[in-house]
Amino acid sequence: MILENLKHKTKETREQSIYACLEEIKSSWKGNVGGLIQDWIEIAGEQLAFNCTPLNIQNKVLTIGASHPQWRQALQYNRLELIESLRSYGYQIKEIRIRQHYPIDLVSLESEKEIWEKHPSRTDKTGIIDCPFCKVPSPKGEVRLWGKCSFCRRKELRINLKI
């Protein structure tokens, strides 16, 4: 029965339903760390927000982490203003604790050596094959990746930019 109802809804209606569901979930974050992270730039201001992170809210005490002593000191000096700002956004915070915190990067960066090891232009790793377009000997990695050598790929990209 539910599946039949879904079939009759238009794509636009389904998208609105998904949007409404996501907005409902987002609104349920109000008052906890998830909601605070969403509002953090507006509450703390850009400078503090990019250098300090809300970590936890427990018993109306917000714990904020900062990796550098300068930002921990800035939080300490602006503590009362930050509490007022939090309250104006509906967060019932009575105290702020500040602690050392080194955030883990969500994206791990590869070293130059690791990047070079996987580079498609390395003939010593991938070997050489003739480009199917210009018939010039080219690294196999480039032909495998783009279906052509890097020179033919560059011409293709230049043509696409003009269009």
SULBEL-V353729 format. One record per helix or strand of 2 or more residues. SS is the DSSP state (H for helix, E for strand). FROM is the first residue (numbers start at 1). LEN is the number of residues. If there is no record, write none. Layout:
# SULBEL-V353729
ss=SS from=FROM len=LEN
ss=SS from=FROM len=LEN
This chain:
# SULBEL-V353729
ss=H from=2 len=7
ss=H from=11 len=18
ss=H from=33 len=12
ss=H from=46 len=6
ss=E from=52 len=7
ss=E from=61 len=6
ss=H from=69 len=9
ss=H from=79 len=10
ss=E from=95 len=6
ss=H from=112 len=7
ss=H from=123 len=4
ss=E from=128 len=3
ss=E from=137 len=3
ss=H from=140 len=7
ss=H from=150 len=13
